[in-house]
């Protein structure tokens, strides 16, 4: 496989090293096949041997190039990972904010459910029950408005929408309570 200029540096270095090693193996094999039966063959074998013995220097350079490419790859890896640590901290912070908003929403929902159950008991409490229910509904509506503002300011539009919907339901319930039967 021939390297291309757009290949990663480590691929180019590894392929160059592989080519040098293949060349050494080829020269070694070729040199050992030469019959040492004439002056010409002995000289040819000596040349092949000298060329093969020069290969370790090229291999050492190739190994150095590969090691440098690996160091640069490790630096790239580190450069890619460092911002992720900061991003993970940011995710944790956002999750904590969201959990806080969701906890506040759950508490408002529980208060609304308790009040709804109390109102279903019927007219047993009379005017006092209606006054108490109105006060609790006002507190829930105010809590929903506060949650809406906080969620919107913190960039949580879904929580803000749910808080607004809860506020509207509570406000509608208050209006029904205020109407004479």
C-alpha positions in Angstrom: 0.0 0.0 0.0 1.4 3.3 -1.0 1.0 6.2 1.4 -0.7 9.4 0.2 0.1 12.9 1.4 -3.3 13.1 3.1 -2.6 9.9 5.1 -2.0 10.5 8.8 1.6 11.0 9.8 1.8 7.9 11.8 0.6 5.8 8.8 3.2 7.4 6.6 6.0 6.7 9.2 4.9 3.1 9.8 4.7 2.4 6.1 8.1 3.9 5.4 9.5 1.8 8.2 7.8 -1.3 6.9 9.2 -0.6 3.4 12.8 -0.2 4.8 12.4 -3.5 6.8 11.1 -5.3 3.7 14.0 -4.0 1.7 16.4 -5.3 4.4 14.8 -8.7 4.4 15.0 -8.8 0.6 18.7 -7.8 0.5 19.4 -10.4 3.3 17.7 -13.1 1.3 19.3 -12.1 -2.0 22.8 -11.8 -0.5 22.6 -15.3 1.1 21.5 -16.8 -2.3 24.6 -15.7 -4.1 26.9 -18.5 -4.8 30.4 -17.6 -3.6 32.1 -19.4 -6.5 33.6 -16.6 -8.4 35.3 -13.2 -7.8 32.4 -11.4 -9.5 29.8 -13.2 -7.2 31.9 -12.6 -4.1 32.1 -8.9 -4.9 28.4 -8.8 -5.6 27.7 -10.6 -2.3 30.0 -8.2 -0.5 28.0 -5.2 -2.0 24.7 -6.8 -1.0 26.1 -7.4 2.5 27.3 -3.8 2.8 24.0 -2.4 1.6 22.1 -4.7 4.0 24.4 -3.7 6.9 23.7 0.0 6.2 19.9 -0.6 6.6 19.9 -0.6 10.4 20.7 3.1 10.4 17.7 3.8 8.1 15.6 1.6 10.3 16.7 3.5 13.4 15.7 6.7 11.7 12.4 5.2 10.7 11.8 4.1 14.2 12.6 7.6 15.5 10.1 9.1 12.9 7.5 6.6 14.1 8.1 7.4 17.7 7.8 11.2 17.0 4.6 10.5 15.1 3.3 8.6 18.1 4.2 11.4 20.4 2.4 13.9 18.2 -0.6 11.6 18.1 -0.5 11.4 21.9 -0.4 15.2 22.1 -3.4 15.4 19.7 -5.2 12.9 21.9 -4.5 15.0 25.0 -5.6 18.1 23.3 -8.9 16.5 22.4 -9.4 15.1 25.9 -8.6 18.2 28.0 -11.7 20.2 26.9 -13.8 17.1 27.6 -12.9 17.4 31.3 -14.2 21.0 31.4 -17.3 19.9 29.4 -18.0 17.0 31.8 -17.9 19.6 34.7 -20.3 21.8 32.7 -22.6 18.8 32.1 -22.6 18.0 35.9 -23.4 21.6 36.6 -26.3 21.7 34.1 -27.6 18.4 35.4 -27.6 19.7 39.0 -29.5 22.8 37.8 -32.0 20.7 36.0 -32.4 18.4 38.9 -33.0 21.4 41.2 -35.7 22.7 38.8 -37.3 19.3 38.5 -37.3 18.9 42.3 -39.0 22.2 42.6 -41.5 21.2 40.0 -42.2 17.9 41.7 -42.8 19.7 45.0 -45.3 22.0 43.4 -47.0 19.1 41.7 -47.2 17.2 45.1 -48.7 20.3 46.8 -51.2 20.6 44.0 -52.1 16.9 44.3 -52.6 17.2 48.0 -54.8 20.2 47.6 -56.8 18.6 44.9 -57.4 15.5 47.1 -58.4 17.8 49.9 -60.9 19.7 47.7 -62.4 16.4 46.5 -63.6 15.8 50.0 -66.4 18.1 49.3 -68.0 21.1 51.0 -67.2 19.8 54.5 -64.8 22.6 55.1 -67.0 25.4 53.7 -65.6 28.9 53.4 -62.6 28.2 55.5 -61.6 25.4 53.2 -62.0 27.7 50.2 -59.9 30.5 51.8 -57.2 27.9 52.7 -57.3 26.4 49.3 -57.1 29.8 47.6 -54.0 30.7 49.8 -52.4 27.4 48.9 -53.2 27.8 45.2 -51.7 31.3 45.3 -48.5 29.9 46.8 -48.4 27.1 44.2 -49.0 29.6 41.3 -46.3 31.9 42.7 -43.9 29.0 43.0 -44.7 28.0 39.4 -44.1 31.5 38.3 -40.8 31.6 40.1 -39.8 28.3 38.6 -40.8 29.4 35.2 -38.6 32.5 35.5 -35.6 30.5 36.9 -35.9 27.7 34.3 -36.2 30.2 31.4 -33.2 32.2 32.7 -31.1 29.0 33.1 -32.0 27.9 29.6 -34.4 25.0 30.3 -37.4 25.8 28.1 -39.2 22.5 28.7 -39.2 23.0 32.5 -40.3 26.6 31.9 -43.2 25.4 29.7 -44.3 22.8 32.3 -44.1 25.4 35.1 -46.2 27.8 33.1 -48.8 25.1 32.3 -49.0 24.3 36.0 -49.4 28.0 36.9 -52.3 28.3 34.4 -54.0 25.1 35.7 -53.7 26.4 39.3 -55.0 29.9 38.2 -58.0 28.3 36.4 -58.7 26.2 39.6 -58.6 29.4 41.7 -61.1 31.1 39.4 -63.5 28.1 39.7 -63.2 28.2 43.5 -64.0 31.9 43.6 -67.2 31.4 41.5 -70.3 31.0 43.6 -72.0 27.7 43.1 
